[in-house]
Amino acid sequence: MSDRLFIFDTTLRDGEQVPGCQLNSIEKIQVAKALEELGVDVIEAGFPVSSPGDFNSVVAISRAVTWPVICALTRAVEKDIDVAAEALKAAKRKRIHTGIGTSEYHIRYKFNSNRDEILERAIAATRYAKKYVEDVEFYCEDAGRTDNEYLARVVEAVIKAGATVVNIPDTTGYCLPDEYAAKINYLTQQVDGIHQAILSTHCHNDLGMATANTVQGVLNGARQVEVTINGIGERAGNTSLEEVAMIFKSHRERGIETNINTTKIYGISRMVSSLMNMPVQPNKAIVGRNAFAHSSGIHQDGVLKNRESYEIINPKDVGIDDNAILLTARSGRAALKHRLSVLGVKLEAEKLDKVYEEFLKLADRKKDINDEDVLLLVGKDRTSMQRIRLEFLQVTSGIGLRSVASVGLDIAGEKFEAAASGNGPVDAAIKAVKNIIHRRMTIREFLIQAINKGSDDVGKVHMQVEHEGNVYYGFSANTDIVAASVEAFVDAINKFVK
């Protein structure tokens, strides 16, 4: 007999806390619907009291999603809980996720408090949330560094106060797998009434052990895991949903089952990567582009004779089609629409036409069109309505020549042009843009990444631009790396020039 493991996805809350990865409400709804199709049990939709945008997103997701539980995060503060309850009104199934720090680091330095006072605040917050919803989850922040005996006291108290789920976060990613396993096991053995609630894991990846700790937590009694698509999240990220789902699918002998439709994994992975401008590292487990690639002759020979010689997962099980329809300049709208559908993107006819036009232009410049290229085209369409747009770019450069760039910008329908010289074509083009946008701006980070290989490849540019003490993030992709750099710079400027 198998045990049911509940999947709590926090891509839209913890995952979206990554700098530069913020989504608008429409994009959040798109991800939430994809998570519903994937089969997640709980969607943490946001932290409503933190901003009007987060509040509105929780409201919109509550209306758009049918069967998963919609969860809103709060601190152990009555106002937070009031606002969360208001945001969740339209949800068919709702949960308030409240909590407080329980480690000595948090009790002494964050709250300037003591253990008894924190315990009272934990009980009070749980009871207050229970007035609004039946399903209350309590988090013991920094549980990974909390003394087990005190942690057990808190867990027991909040369960008695009405908590249906208790979250045991390794907030700093500090625990070793055996330590986290022992912590969960201790709670299952020592907490009176533990069977009245579900224990949940929430592990961060600061030391690269988020998934290992999560799995050990499950094997020792936890029955909910808090995860994100592609493992995105603050600092080094969170536990990857796709890794946990495939670990227990691959190890059926453990008797742990999830509701995840694993064939949807690759599509939502690429969707989240595209919408959040967060590249998936090539060697990322399950969804990296090299996850099912074999370059060693010995490996290639073994796979050709029997796939299971070197692959424990069938690519089709995670939505990677060995016989994918190849996209070229001769492909029609139907082929493009099919590939976008596989990748979890559905476009209306008018938008599909615009993306198809850009697709044909790219296909004329690039021999092989891959999934990343297609998703970047969709992303380019999303930025077409920005207030400031790059109209044209002309660059002269070469060995022994001073680089010169001419730039044309469309700013709210008005045309502007400027030229500048610089130490290389990118520097010249950026200076030309600055000659039009008269703001004090400093580029703090400039990252160029190729998708595959070859001189015709699309290059991705990620840029951090500082303006008046704040950092803004820009992104673009183009077969012309100078154009991609300027577009990324303009994308960042759009964030602060209104």
Salt bridges, closest charged atoms under 4 A:
ASP3 OD2 - ARG223 NH2 2.87
ASP14 OD2 - ARG13 NH2 3.68
ASP14 OD2 - HIS202 NE2 3.02
ASP14 OD2 - HIS204 NE2 3.53
GLU16 OE1 - LYS28 NZ 3.27
GLU27 OE2 - ARG382 NE 3.02
GLU37 OE1 - LYS264 NZ 3.91
GLU37 OE2 - LYS346 NZ 3.40
ASP41 OD1 - ARG4 NH2 2.66
GLU44 OE1 - ARG13 NE 3.15
GLU44 OE2 - HIS97 ND1 2.87
ASP54 OD1 - LYS28 NZ 3.24
ASP80 OD2 - ARG75 NE 2.73
GLU86 OE1 - LYS89 NZ 3.16
GLU104 OE1 - ARG108 NE 3.41
GLU104 OE2 - ARG115 NE 2.91
ASP116 OD1 - ARG153 NH2 3.47
GLU134 OE2 - LYS130 NZ 3.05
ASP135 OD2 - ARG95 NE 2.92
GLU137 OE1 - ARG95 NH1 2.85
GLU137 OE2 - HIS97 NE2 3.31
GLU141 OE1 - HIS106 ND1 3.97
GLU141 OE1 - LYS110 NZ 3.21
ASP142 OD2 - HIS106 NE2 3.84
ASP142 OD2 - ARG145 NH2 3.06
GLU156 OE2 - LYS160 NZ 3.26
ASP206 OD2 - ARG235 NE 2.69
GLU226 OE1 - HIS202 ND1 2.82
GLU242 OE2 - LYS284 NZ 2.82
GLU243 OE2 - LYS284 NZ 2.76
GLU253 OE2 - HIS251 ND1 2.86
ASP301 OD2 - LYS305 NZ 2.97
GLU308 OE2 - ARG307 NH2 3.75
GLU311 OE2 - HIS294 NE2 2.77
GLU311 OE1 - ARG307 NH1 3.78
ASP322 OD2 - LYS316 NZ 3.52
ASP353 OD1 - ARG333 NE 2.88
GLU358 OE2 - LYS361 NZ 3.36
ASP371 OD1 - ARG339 NE 2.82
GLU372 OE2 - ARG270 NE 3.82
GLU372 OE1 - LYS460 NZ 3.21
ASP373 OD2 - LYS366 NZ 2.93
GLU391 OE1 - LYS415 NZ 3.02
ASP410 OD2 - ARG389 NH2 3.75
ASP410 OD2 - LYS415 NZ 2.78
ASP427 OD2 - LYS431 NZ 3.30
ASP457 OD1 - LYS366 NZ 3.66
GLU466 OE1 - ARG444 NE 2.50
GLU468 OE2 - HIS467 NE2 3.79
GLU487 OE2 - LYS380 NZ 3.96
ASP491 OD2 - LYS495 NZ 3.97
